[in-house]
Structures are given as C-alpha cells and as structure tokens.
Amino acid sequence: MKLSGSGYATATLAGFGGTGYGVAAADYDGDGKADPALLDQATGIWHIKLSASGYSEALLASGWTP
C-alpha cells in the first residue's frame, strides 16, 4: 500500500483486514487524502486509518451487518 501522507511511501498494514472485510477508502478526516478503511462485515465495525493523524486507527460501530 502507498500512503499519501508519507509522500506515497510503501507501507504494510499488518493485521489490517482479512476474510470477511469490505474495502471503502475515502477521505474520512477531511485532509484531502484517501484514508484506508475496512468494514468488518461480521460485526459492523469500521476500521479507518486516518492520514491526518499519522494513520492511527479509528473504530466506528455502524451497526450494519449483512
């Protein structure tokens, strides 16, 4: 993965995602850069790596599950 907040340096997000996750990258923190995001379809919890804060992970419980 290439991170925009780091001049598009290559990064590996170990433990981020896997089977049963949906991908939904978008600018969640309003800094003009796409943030990697995954939805855990089993729990309805979003895992978002926010570029404006050094790609720290934010969790959001949406309540949505298939």
DSSP file (Angstrom, degrees, kcal/mol; ACC not computed):
  #  RESIDUE AA STRUCTURE BP1 BP2  ACC     N-H-->O    O-->H-N    N-H-->O    O-->H-N    TCO  KAPPA ALPHA  PHI   PSI    X-CA   Y-CA   Z-CA
    1    1 A M              0   0    0      0, 0.0    10,-3.3     0, 0.0     2,-0.5   0.000 360.0 360.0 360.0 143.4    0.0    0.0    0.0
    2    2 A K  E     -A   10   0A   0      8,-0.2     2,-0.6    10,-0.0     8,-0.2  -0.927 360.0-146.3-107.1 126.9    1.2    3.5   -0.8
    3    3 A L  E > > -A    9   0A   0      6,-2.3     5,-2.0    -2,-0.5     3,-1.2  -0.831   5.6-157.9 -99.7 121.2    0.4    6.2    1.9
    4    4 A S  G > 5S+     0   0    0     -2,-0.6     3,-1.3    30,-0.3    -1,-0.1   0.836  91.9  60.6 -65.6 -33.7   -0.3    9.7    0.6
    5    5 A G  G 3 5S+     0   0    0      1,-0.3    -1,-0.3     2,-0.1    49,-0.0   0.601 105.9  49.2 -70.5 -10.3    0.6   11.3    4.0
    6    6 A S  G X 5S-     0   0    0     -3,-1.2     3,-0.6     3,-0.1    -1,-0.3  -0.077 129.5 -89.5-117.9  31.8    4.1    9.9    3.7
    7    7 A G  T < 5S-     0   0    0     -3,-1.3    -3,-0.2     1,-0.2    -2,-0.1   0.810  82.3 -61.5  65.0  29.9    4.9   11.0    0.1
    8    8 A Y  T 3 <S+     0   0    0     -5,-2.0    -1,-0.2     1,-0.2    -4,-0.2   0.805  85.9 168.6  63.6  33.7    3.4    7.8   -1.2
    9    9 A A  E <   -A    3   0A   0     -6,-0.7    -6,-2.3    -3,-0.6     2,-0.3  -0.460  42.3-102.1 -69.3 148.9    6.0    5.6    0.6
   10   10 A T  E     +A    2   0A   0     -8,-0.2     2,-0.3    -2,-0.1    -8,-0.2  -0.555  46.8 177.7 -75.9 136.2    5.1    1.9    0.6
   11   11 A A        -     0   0    0    -10,-3.3     2,-0.5    -2,-0.3     0, 0.0  -0.984  24.3-142.8-138.5 149.1    3.7    0.6    3.9
   12   12 A T        -     0   0    0     -2,-0.3     2,-1.1     2,-0.0    -2,-0.0  -0.961   8.3-154.4-111.2 126.4    2.4   -2.7    5.1
   13   13 A L    >   -     0   0    0     -2,-0.5     3,-1.8     3,-0.1    -2,-0.0  -0.677  19.9-157.6-100.3  79.2   -0.6   -2.6    7.4
   14   14 A A  T 3  S+     0   0    0     -2,-1.1     3,-0.1     1,-0.3    -2,-0.0  -0.304  74.8  11.9 -59.9 133.4    0.0   -5.9    9.2
   15   15 A G  T 3  S+     0   0    0      1,-0.2     2,-0.9     2,-0.0    -1,-0.3   0.614  92.2 130.1  76.7  12.6   -3.2   -7.3   10.8
   16   16 A F  S <  S-     0   0    0     -3,-1.8    -1,-0.2    31,-0.0     2,-0.2  -0.842  70.5 -24.0-104.8 100.3   -5.4   -4.8    8.9
   17   17 A G        +     0   0    0     -2,-0.9     2,-0.3    -3,-0.1    23,-0.0  -0.519  61.5 162.7 101.1-168.4   -8.2   -6.7    7.2
   18   18 A G    >   -     0   0    0     -2,-0.2     3,-1.4     3,-0.1     2,-0.1  -0.931  54.2  -6.5 143.1-165.4   -8.7  -10.3    6.0
   19   19 A T  T 3  S+     0   0    0     -2,-0.3     3,-0.1     1,-0.2    -2,-0.1  -0.366 125.7  26.6 -61.1 134.5  -11.5  -12.6    5.1
   20   20 A G  T 3  S+     0   0    0      1,-0.3    21,-2.2    -2,-0.1     2,-0.4   0.569  93.6 118.7  89.3   9.8  -14.9  -11.0    5.7
   21   21 A Y  E <   -B   40   0B   0     -3,-1.4     2,-0.4    19,-0.2    -1,-0.3  -0.876  50.3-149.6-109.4 142.6  -13.8   -7.4    5.3
   22   22 A G  E     -B   39   0B   0     17,-2.3    17,-2.7    -2,-0.4     2,-0.4  -0.879  17.0-129.5-107.3 144.0  -15.1   -4.9    2.7
   23   23 A V  E     +B   38   0B   0     -2,-0.4    15,-0.2    15,-0.2    -6,-0.0  -0.757  32.6 162.3 -96.5 136.5  -12.8   -2.1    1.5
   24   24 A A        -     0   0    0     13,-2.4     2,-0.2    -2,-0.4    11,-0.1  -0.417  12.2-177.0-151.3  68.2  -14.1    1.5    1.4
   25   25 A A        +     0   0    0     12,-0.1     2,-0.3    11,-0.1     9,-0.1  -0.478  23.1 135.1 -70.3 138.1  -11.2    4.0    1.1
   26   26 A A  B     -E   35   0C   0      9,-1.4     9,-3.4    -2,-0.2     2,-1.4  -0.945  66.4 -78.8-165.7 174.7  -12.3    7.7    1.2
   27   27 A D        +     0   0    0     -2,-0.3     3,-0.3     7,-0.3     7,-0.1  -0.693  54.5 162.0 -88.1  87.4  -11.2   11.0    2.8
   28   28 A Y  S    S+     0   0    0     -2,-1.4    -1,-0.2     1,-0.2     6,-0.1   0.706  71.1  45.6 -81.7 -20.9  -12.7   10.4    6.3
   29   29 A D  S    S-     0   0    0      4,-0.3    -1,-0.2    -3,-0.2    -2,-0.1   0.364 105.6-118.9-108.3   6.1  -10.7   13.1    8.1
   30   30 A G  S    S+     0   0    0     -3,-0.3    -2,-0.1     3,-0.1    -3,-0.1   0.678  76.4 121.7  74.0  19.5  -11.1   16.0    5.6
   31   31 A D  S    S-     0   0    0      2,-0.3     3,-0.1     0, 0.0    -1,-0.1   0.379  85.3-107.4 -96.2   6.0   -7.4   16.5    4.7
   32   32 A G  S    S+     0   0    0      1,-0.3     2,-0.4    -5,-0.1    -5,-0.1   0.529  87.5 105.9  84.7   6.2   -7.9   15.8    1.0
   33   33 A K  S    S-     0   0    0     -7,-0.1    -4,-0.3   -28,-0.0    -2,-0.3  -0.934  75.4-109.7-120.8 142.6   -6.2   12.4    1.1
   34   34 A A        -     0   0    0     -2,-0.4   -30,-0.3    -7,-0.1    -7,-0.3  -0.485  29.9-149.2 -70.1 136.5   -7.8    9.0    0.8
   35   35 A D  B     -E   26   0C   0     -9,-3.4    -9,-1.4    -2,-0.2    15,-0.1  -0.918  19.5-116.3-107.7 129.4   -7.8    7.0    4.1
   36   36 A P        +     0   0    0      0, 0.0    13,-2.9     0, 0.0     2,-0.3  -0.439  43.9 176.3 -62.3 134.0   -7.6    3.2    4.0
   37   37 A A  E     - C   0  48B   0     11,-0.2   -13,-2.4    -2,-0.1     2,-0.3  -1.000  16.0-171.4-145.3 144.1  -10.8    1.8    5.5
   38   38 A L  E     -BC  23  47B   0      9,-2.4     9,-3.0    -2,-0.3     2,-0.5  -0.977  14.8-144.6-132.9 145.8  -12.3   -1.6    6.1
   39   39 A L  E     -BC  22  46B   0    -17,-2.7   -17,-2.3    -2,-0.3     2,-1.1  -0.961  14.5-141.4-109.5 121.4  -15.7   -2.8    7.2
   40   40 A D  E >>> -BC  21  45B   0      5,-2.7     4,-3.0    -2,-0.5     3,-0.8  -0.727  16.2-161.8 -77.4 104.0  -15.8   -6.0    9.3
   41   41 A Q  T 345S+     0   0    0    -21,-2.2    -1,-0.2    -2,-1.1   -20,-0.1   0.686  83.3  57.6 -67.6 -18.8  -18.9   -7.4    7.8
   42   42 A A  T 345S+     0   0    0    -22,-0.4    -1,-0.2    23,-0.1   -21,-0.1   0.826 123.0  20.8 -78.6 -32.1  -19.4   -9.8   10.8
   43   43 A T  T <45S-     0   0    0     -3,-0.8    20,-0.2     2,-0.2    -2,-0.2   0.627  95.4-124.2-112.1 -17.9  -19.5   -7.1   13.4
   44   44 A G  T  <5 +     0   0    0     -4,-3.0    18,-2.5     1,-0.3    19,-0.6   0.654  62.7 140.9  78.9  16.0  -20.4   -3.9   11.5
   45   45 A I  E   < -CD  40  61B   0     -5,-0.7    -5,-2.7    16,-0.2     2,-0.3  -0.815  43.9-143.7 -97.8 129.6  -17.3   -2.1   12.8
   46   46 A W  E     -CD  39  60B   0     14,-3.3    14,-1.9    -2,-0.5     2,-0.5  -0.723   5.9-158.6 -87.7 138.1  -15.3    0.2   10.5
   47   47 A H  E     -CD  38  59B   0     -9,-3.0    -9,-2.4    -2,-0.3     2,-0.5  -0.977  18.0-178.9-116.5 113.1  -11.5    0.2   10.8
   48   48 A I  E     -CD  37  58B   0     10,-2.9    10,-3.3    -2,-0.5     2,-0.8  -0.959  22.8-150.6-122.5 127.8  -10.2    3.5    9.4
   49   49 A K  E     - D   0  57B   0    -13,-2.9     2,-0.6    -2,-0.5     8,-0.2  -0.870  22.9-145.7 -95.5 109.8   -6.5    4.6    9.1
   50   50 A L  E > > - D   0  56B   0      6,-2.5     5,-2.3    -2,-0.8     3,-1.1  -0.670  10.5-161.2 -86.8 116.0   -6.6    8.4    9.3
   51   51 A S  G > 5S+     0   0    0     -2,-0.6     3,-1.2     1,-0.2    -1,-0.2   0.817  87.9  62.6 -65.5 -31.8   -3.9   10.0    7.2
   52   52 A A  G 3 5S+     0   0    0      1,-0.3    -1,-0.2   -19,-0.1    -2,-0.0   0.684 107.9  43.9 -68.8 -17.2   -4.2   13.4    9.1
   53   53 A S  G X 5S-     0   0    0     -3,-1.1     3,-0.7     3,-0.2    -1,-0.3  -0.146 130.5 -85.0-121.1  38.7   -3.0   11.7   12.3
   54   54 A G  T < 5S-     0   0    0     -3,-1.2    -3,-0.2     1,-0.2    -2,-0.1   0.775  81.9 -63.8  69.4  26.4   -0.2    9.5   11.0
   55   55 A Y  T 3 <S+     0   0    0     -5,-2.3    -1,-0.2     1,-0.2    -4,-0.2   0.807  81.8 169.0  64.2  33.4   -2.5    6.7   10.0
   56   56 A S  E <   -D   50   0B   0     -6,-0.7    -6,-2.5    -3,-0.7     2,-0.4  -0.439  39.1-106.4 -67.4 153.4   -3.7    6.0   13.5
   57   57 A E  E     -D   49   0B   0     -8,-0.2     2,-0.4    -2,-0.1    -8,-0.2  -0.696  31.8-167.4 -91.9 132.3   -6.7    3.6   13.5
   58   58 A A  E     -D   48   0B   0    -10,-3.3   -10,-2.9    -2,-0.4     2,-0.4  -0.930   8.7-150.6-112.5 140.8  -10.2    4.9   14.3
   59   59 A L  E     -D   47   0B   0     -2,-0.4     2,-0.4   -12,-0.2   -12,-0.2  -0.918  12.3-175.8-112.4 138.4  -13.0    2.4   15.0
   60   60 A L  E     -D   46   0B   0    -14,-1.9   -14,-3.3    -2,-0.4     2,-0.8  -0.976  17.9-146.4-136.0 119.8  -16.6    3.2   14.2
   61   61 A A  E     +D   45   0B   0     -2,-0.4   -16,-0.2   -16,-0.2   -17,-0.1  -0.773  20.4 174.8 -87.2 111.9  -19.5    1.0   15.1
   62   62 A S        -     0   0    0    -18,-2.5    -1,-0.2    -2,-0.8   -17,-0.1   0.712  35.4-134.3 -89.6 -21.9  -22.1    1.4   12.3
   63   63 A G        +     0   0    0    -19,-0.6     2,-0.5     1,-0.3   -18,-0.1   0.396  63.4 129.1  82.3  -5.0  -24.5   -1.3   13.5
   64   64 A W        +     0   0    0    -20,-0.5    -1,-0.3     2,-0.0    -2,-0.2  -0.724  25.3 160.4 -89.0 129.9  -24.7   -2.6    9.9
   65   65 A T              0   0    0     -2,-0.5   -23,-0.1    -3,-0.1   -24,-0.1  -0.986 360.0 360.0-140.9 148.6  -24.2   -6.3    9.3
   66   66 A P              0   0    0      0, 0.0   -24,-0.1     0, 0.0   -25,-0.0   0.508 360.0 360.0 -69.7 360.0  -25.3   -8.4    6.3
